Amino acid sequence: MHELGRRLATLLTPGDLVLLSGELGAGKTTLTRGLGEGLQVRGAVTSPTFVIARVHPSLVGGPALVHVDAYRLGGGLDEMEDLDLDVSLPESVVVVEWGDGKVEDLSEARLHVVIGRDAVAPGGVEDVREVTVTGVGPRWATEDLTPLAAPPR
């Protein structure tokens, strides 16, 4: 998941909204940690569950990473307005864990990353992740997402 985040960082630009979905422990924060490393942002990327959102400024003049955990938020975009994500979005990369049904109205273009987790996959491989990445809107209509595919083993 960490390496996937690093590969995803190469595709992201200021204004991108990324929604991460998956069960607890699926690797959403680990993916975001790799994304932060790839974007070269300041500070340790950790789960923002209790603070709801963290901003990690760029160390190299790139976009800041705004990492949001909407798990404890019950409402939609109205409840998230206090976070001012719409203000941060144009110059940042905004990643929202558990954001489905809550933040889609922030942008007509977004990337949905759904992480599935199998305890044991065929062949006896343990703790396997299956990731589906779907681009929505004009920003992603022509973007080549093949760099996100897992490298051959």
URWONOR-V754061 format. One record per residue. N is the residue number from 1. RES is the residue in three letters. NEAR is the number of other C-alpha atoms within 8 Angstrom. Layout:
N/RES/NEAR
N/RES/NEAR
//
This chain:
1/MET/9
2/HIS/11
3/GLU/8
4/LEU/12
5/GLY/16
6/ARG/15
7/ARG/12
8/LEU/11
9/ALA/11
10/THR/8
11/LEU/6
12/LEU/8
13/THR/8
14/PRO/11
15/GLY/10
16/ASP/14
17/LEU/13
18/VAL/12
19/LEU/14
20/LEU/15
21/SER/13
22/GLY/12
23/GLU/8
24/LEU/5
25/GLY/5
26/ALA/10
27/GLY/10
28/LYS/13
29/THR/10
30/THR/10
31/LEU/14
32/THR/13
33/ARG/13
34/GLY/14
35/LEU/15
36/GLY/15
37/GLU/9
38/GLY/11
39/LEU/13
40/GLN/10
41/VAL/13
42/ARG/8
43/GLY/5
44/ALA/5
45/VAL/9
46/THR/6
47/SER/6
48/PRO/11
49/THR/11
50/PHE/4
51/VAL/6
52/ILE/9
53/ALA/11
54/ARG/9
55/VAL/8
56/HIS/13
57/PRO/9
58/SER/13
59/LEU/8
60/VAL/6
61/GLY/5
62/GLY/9
63/PRO/12
64/ALA/12
65/LEU/15
66/VAL/13
67/HIS/14
68/VAL/13
69/ASP/14
70/ALA/11
71/TYR/9
72/ARG/6
73/LEU/8
74/GLY/6
75/GLY/8
76/GLY/10
77/LEU/10
78/ASP/6
79/GLU/9
80/MET/13
81/GLU/9
82/ASP/5
83/LEU/6
84/ASP/8
85/LEU/10
86/ASP/8
87/VAL/6
88/SER/10
89/LEU/13
90/PRO/9
91/GLU/9
92/SER/14
93/VAL/16
94/VAL/15
95/VAL/13
96/VAL/13
97/GLU/14
98/TRP/11
99/GLY/14
100/ASP/9
101/GLY/6
102/LYS/10
103/VAL/10
104/GLU/10
105/ASP/7
106/LEU/8
107/SER/7
108/GLU/9
109/ALA/12
110/ARG/15
111/LEU/13
112/HIS/13
113/VAL/12
114/VAL/10
115/ILE/15
116/GLY/10
117/ARG/11
118/ASP/10
119/ALA/7
120/VAL/9
121/ALA/10
122/PRO/5
123/GLY/4
124/GLY/6
125/VAL/8
126/GLU/8
127/ASP/9
128/VAL/10
129/ARG/9
130/GLU/8
131/VAL/8
132/THR/8
133/VAL/8
134/THR/7
135/GLY/11
136/VAL/12
137/GLY/9
138/PRO/8
139/ARG/10
140/TRP/11
141/ALA/8
142/THR/6
143/GLU/6
144/ASP/5
145/LEU/6
146/THR/5
147/PRO/7
148/LEU/8
149/ALA/6
150/ALA/5
151/PRO/4
152/PRO/3
153/ARG/2
//
